[in-house]
């Protein structure tokens, strides 16, 4: 391996992050989506688009401890 400017010894092959996909409707995010909801269910991270999050807000809140709402 050769040393690259900046002190990096790797091959420089950065991978792009996987696009977000809504776990409910399958919508694929085209870039950052700060309005999406992240849920950890049985240890798995799941993302929900803004529409699915809004449509299911009651169910989402119902799973939270009362101290959160």
N, C-alpha and C positions, 0 to 999 in steps of 0.2 A: 504494500500500500504506500501511496505517496501522501505527503502532507500538503493540504490545500491551504490557501491564504485564509487566515482566521483561526488556524490551529486545528482544523478538523481533519481526522484521518480516515473518515468513512468515504464511501463512494459518492456521496452527495445525492443519493436518490431519495428525495423526500416524497412521501406518499400523501396524497390529498385525503382529507377526512371523508368518511362515508357520508353521503347526503342523508338528511333526516327523512324518515318515512313514517307517516302516521300509522300507529299500531291498530287503529280502528278502521279508517277508510282507505289507507294506502297512498294518500297524497304524498308526493315527493317534494321536499323543500328545495327551492332554487336559491340557495345561499342562507345566511344566518336568519333565524326566525326567533326573535326574542319573545314573541307572544305565544309560542308553543309551550305545552305543559310536559314536564318530565315526571314520570312515575317510576318507582322501583317496586315491582311486583314479583314476589317469590325470588328475590335476588336479581331479577332481570330488569334492565333499564328499558323503558318504553316511552316513546314520544307521541304526543297527541297534537294535531293541528289546532289552530285557534277555533275553527268551527266545531270540531268534535269536543274540544274542551268546554266551549260554551254550552253546547247541546247537552252535555253530561255533567254540568257543574254540581247539581244536587248529589249525584252519585259519588263524585270526587270528594265533596265536603263531608258526605256521610261516612267515609272511611277514615277521616281525620280524627285525632283525639280532640275533645272539646276545647282544650287549651289553645288550639290553632284557630278557632273561629269564635 
